[in-house]
Amino acid sequence: MHDSQSHNEDALDLTAELRVMRLEPQSEVESSARSAERVLLLSKDSSTIKWATRWLRQYGLQVETPDTRLDARSIDEWRDYDAMIVDSSLSAREGGKVYQRILAQDDMPPVLVIASSTRDLDDILDARPLDILRKPFNWELNARRVVQAVRGAKLQSRLEESEAALSKALSVADRTRIQLRSRESYDMVTGLPNKRKFKTILTNSMQAVRRDGGSIAVFVIGFTRFRLVVEVMGQKEADLIVNKVGATLAECLTTLTRPETGSRGMSSAVVGSLEQARFGLMLNWSGHASVLADLQHSLMERLAQPFQVAGQAVNLLASLGVALYPQDADDVDSLLQRADNAMRDAQSRGGGIRHFCAETDEAAARKLRIEHLLHEALNEQRLTLAYQPIVSAEDGRLLAAEALLRWKGDDGDFFAPDEFVPIAEESGQMIRMGAMVLDLAIGQLAEWHAAGIACPYVCINLSRTQLLSTGFVKTVEHTLRQYQVDPTCIEFEISERGVFSGDEQIIGQLHELKALGVRLSLDDFGTGESAIGYLKELPIDVLKIDKSYIAGINANNKDAALTSAMVALGQRLDLLVIAEGVETQSQLDVLRQLGCEACQGYLFSRPLPAVEFAQRFNRDVI
């Protein structure tokens, strides 16, 4: 140690410039002439304090060795140092090691830990300091490492400040560029032509087609349940997604029109923003059908990819409607309307591409009519519930009643739930409708229990929209308290297709519901695209086998084998298994042989109004 010290002292006659450049010691005059960085040294070892202080000061650093006792105020004061050297042997007042407490804090300076012994290394590495100083100590080398740490941290800080300043400047420039473009012509979120500008471009293209020939294809592109993205992520994040979608559409057109790919008769292509999350795309081409096919394929392929926003992958279900000029319409408004109708038709079918046809207009008109009538029906409380029994497969004992939504029109005919429920979701009426169903079903169960009707619990269907809405669990809790119904008497039914999407918010909501004490069942099991292992993440009590398997259970060996496997799976997971859609005695016989515990279907009863259900099932056996 002393030989090393003597050798190092002989090197002190180098010039100050070389010392700084090579991280070599400086004289006291040189050290005081510049603003030295401050280093905090925490150690009780006198040798460490002596040699560390000497060498650190020779390298132009100010060294301070305060009281080694650690408290919250000390940590706050230590944030102002440029680096910290901490002996691993020091313990904090509240327990644990001092270096562990320091490294657990945010915004601390670089921390180097002195390893008191080899056995401390694992714990030190777990705490992730900037560097570890080990015996035998060479304080010349250690001082250099501290200097490098201090200067590296300052350089990083300056780089971050520069990046922040550059980012701010670019952001200001970006906003200025967008503002300079006419607000009357361009969408402020995407920078694309807005609806007015898009219609102007489309009008000019129509005039060119009338003069020179050719065709125009207009696409209207929308996304199913995009309003949920806004509700869950907020408007700011939703705007970022819209911006990325617009960029993706523009890139698809750019790729298609590159010279090396060959335009194949395409003279122009434009994408515009018609309104939030709804885009228009115009393609002016000379009639090669392959151009349209390639564009449709490219659009669907790109829009099927998740969009990354705020560290989260967002999957959008795209629907594309297509109308042609002059084949489908002879003016701008009609052409756009028919493309929009085709897009809505695609949405009602679960996404994809639909070309305009006469039936598209009829379907769109009916959809708008149902949306309007549904709004009125909700205002006038004209929606009702019917109840279908769930019974024991063994002895016909009544286990529960599933509440099913019914809506009778003014003409006496019922609207099919498969038709009006998706419309309620798309039009933003699902939350309101779901709250009404919740109130009616829980209120009806309370009434039955007060009248002595032996219905153990009621099943209520939930939509994905409800599970993604904030405050839903509190609504459930309030309704249960209002009617003084035990939570264990309520079962919420979720569709496999609605929940198996990896959405952590939905799974979180299910756990919150389960914490209230309600039961949870998984409906339509076997019809989604989920992995069986995903079941372990869901706090469910009941598994309902989809009726499509029960329908062929007598005639199709595969249906019987799959049903048997699902029954066995449910039993191994300690779940009640219910077979849906049981219509014949022979189906019931097979289900009994397979060990299925409960059934539901027309063999036992169709869905009944509340009064008829109470009259028929005022005992617990069918």
Rosetta blueprint (number, residue, H / E / L):
1 M L
2 H H
3 D H
4 S H
5 Q H
6 S H
7 H H
8 N H
9 E H
10 D H
11 A H
12 L H
13 D H
14 L L
15 T L
16 A H
17 E H
18 L H
19 R H
20 V H
21 M H
22 R L
23 L L
24 E L
25 P L
26 Q L
27 S L
28 E H
29 V H
30 E H
31 S H
32 S H
33 A H
34 R L
35 S L
36 A L
37 E L
38 R E
39 V E
40 L E
41 L E
42 L E
43 S L
44 K L
45 D L
46 S H
47 S H
48 T H
49 I H
50 K H
51 W H
52 A H
53 T H
54 R H
55 W H
56 L H
57 R H
58 Q H
59 Y L
60 G L
61 L L
62 Q E
63 V E
64 E E
65 T L
66 P L
67 D L
68 T L
69 R L
70 L L
71 D L
72 A H
73 R H
74 S H
75 I H
76 D H
77 E H
78 W H
79 R L
80 D L
81 Y L
82 D L
83 A E
84 M E
85 I E
86 V E
87 D E
88 S L
89 S L
90 L L
91 S E
92 A L
93 R L
94 E L
95 G L
96 G L
97 K E
98 V H
99 Y H
100 Q H
101 R H
102 I H
103 L H
104 A L
105 Q L
106 D L
107 D L
108 M L
109 P L
110 P L
111 V E
112 L E
113 V E
114 I E
115 A L
116 S L
117 S L
118 T H
119 R H
120 D H
121 L H
122 D H
123 D H
124 I H
125 L H
126 D H
127 A H
128 R L
129 P L
130 L L
131 D E
132 I E
133 L E
134 R L
135 K L
136 P L
137 F L
138 N L
139 W H
140 E H
141 L H
142 N H
143 A H
144 R H
145 R H
146 V H
147 V H
148 Q H
149 A H
150 V H
151 R H
152 G H
153 A H
154 K H
155 L H
156 Q H
157 S H
158 R H
159 L H
160 E H
161 E H
162 S H
163 E H
164 A H
165 A H
166 L H
167 S H
168 K H
169 A H
170 L H
171 S H
172 V H
173 A H
174 D H
175 R H
176 T H
177 R H
178 I H
179 Q H
180 L H
181 R L
182 S L
183 R L
184 E L
185 S L
186 Y E
187 D L
188 M L
189 V L
190 T L
191 G L
192 L L
193 P E
194 N E
195 K H
196 R H
197 K H
198 F H
199 K H
200 T H
201 I H
202 L H
203 T H
204 N H
205 S H
206 M H
207 Q H
208 A H
209 V H
210 R H
211 R H
212 D H
213 G L
214 G L
215 S E
216 I E
217 A E
218 V E
219 F E
220 V E
221 I E
222 G E
223 F E
224 T L
225 R L
226 F H
227 R H
228 L H
229 V H
230 V H
231 E H
232 V H
233 M H
234 G L
235 Q H
236 K H
237 E H
238 A H
239 D H
240 L H
241 I H
242 V H
243 N H
244 K H
245 V H
246 G H
247 A H
248 T H
249 L H
250 A H
251 E H
252 C H
253 L H
254 T H
255 T H
256 L H
257 T L
258 R L
259 P L
260 E L
261 T L
262 G L
263 S L
264 R L
265 G L
266 M E
267 S E
268 S E
269 A E
270 V E
271 V E
272 G E
273 S E
274 L E
275 E E
276 Q L
277 A L
278 R E
279 F E
280 G E
281 L E
282 M E
283 L E
284 N E
285 W E
286 S L
287 G L
288 H L
289 A H
290 S H
291 V H
292 L H
293 A H
294 D H
295 L H
296 Q H
297 H H
298 S H
299 L H
300 M H
301 E H
302 R H
303 L H
304 A L
305 Q L
306 P L
307 F E
308 Q E
309 V E
310 A L
311 G L
312 Q E
313 A E
314 V E
315 N L
316 L L
317 L L
318 A E
319 S E
320 L E
321 G E
322 V E
323 A E
324 L E
325 Y E
326 P L
327 Q L
328 D L
329 A L
330 D L
331 D L
332 V H
333 D H
334 S H
335 L H
336 L H
337 Q H
338 R H
339 A H
340 D H
341 N H
342 A H
343 M H
344 R H
345 D H
346 A H
347 Q H
348 S H
349 R L
350 G L
351 G L
352 G E
353 I E
354 R E
355 H E
356 F L
357 C L
358 A H
359 E H
360 T H
361 D H
362 E H
363 A H
364 A H
365 A H
366 R H
367 K H
368 L H
369 R H
370 I H
371 E H
372 H H
373 L H
374 L H
375 H H
376 E H
377 A H
378 L H
379 N H
380 E L
381 Q L
382 R L
383 L E
384 T E
385 L E
386 A E
387 Y E
388 Q E
389 P E
390 I E
391 V E
392 S E
393 A L
394 E L
395 D L
396 G L
397 R E
398 L E
399 L E
400 A E
401 A E
402 E E
403 A E
404 L E
405 L E
406 R E
407 W E
408 K E
409 G L
410 D L
411 D L
412 G L
413 D L
414 F E
415 F E
416 A L
417 P H
418 D H
419 E H
420 F H
421 V H
422 P H
423 I H
424 A H
425 E H
426 E H
427 S L
428 G L
429 Q L
430 M H
431 I H
432 R H
433 M H
434 G H
435 A H
436 M H
437 V H
438 L H
439 D H
440 L H
441 A H
442 I H
443 G H
444 Q H
445 L H
446 A H
447 E H
448 W H
449 H H
450 A H
451 A H
452 G L
453 I L
454 A L
455 C L
456 P L
457 Y L
458 V E
459 C E
460 I E
461 N E
462 L E
463 S L
464 R H
465 T H
466 Q H
467 L H
468 L H
469 S L
470 T L
471 G L
472 F H
473 V H
474 K H
475 T H
476 V H
477 E H
478 H H
479 T H
480 L H
481 R H
482 Q H
483 Y H
484 Q L
485 V L
486 D L
487 P H
488 T H
489 C H
490 I E
491 E E
492 F E
493 E E
494 I E
495 S E
496 E H
497 R H
498 G H
499 V H
500 F L
501 S L
502 G L
503 D L
504 E H
505 Q H
506 I H
507 I H
508 G H
509 Q H
510 L H
511 H H
512 E H
513 L H
514 K H
515 A H
516 L H
517 G L
518 V L
519 R E
520 L E
521 S E
522 L E
523 D E
524 D E
525 F E
526 G L
527 T L
528 G L
529 E L
530 S L
531 A L
532 I H
533 G H
534 Y H
535 L H
536 K H
537 E H
538 L L
539 P L
540 I L
541 D L
542 V E
543 L E
544 K E
545 I E
546 D L
547 K H
548 S H
549 Y H
550 I H
551 A H
552 G L
553 I L
554 N L
555 A L
556 N L
557 N H
558 K H
559 D H
560 A H
561 A H
562 L H
563 T H
564 S H
565 A H
566 M H
567 V H
568 A H
569 L H
570 G H
571 Q H
572 R H
573 L L
574 D L
575 L L
576 L E
577 V E
578 I E
579 A E
580 E L
581 G L
582 V L
583 E L
584 T L
585 Q H
586 S H
587 Q H
588 L H
589 D H
590 V H
591 L H
592 R H
593 Q H
594 L H
595 G L
596 C L
597 E L
598 A E
599 C E
600 Q L
601 G L
602 Y L
603 L L
604 F L
605 S L
606 R L
607 P L
608 L E
609 P E
610 A H
611 V H
612 E H
613 F H
614 A H
615 Q H
616 R H
617 F L
618 N L
619 R L
620 D L
621 V E
622 I L
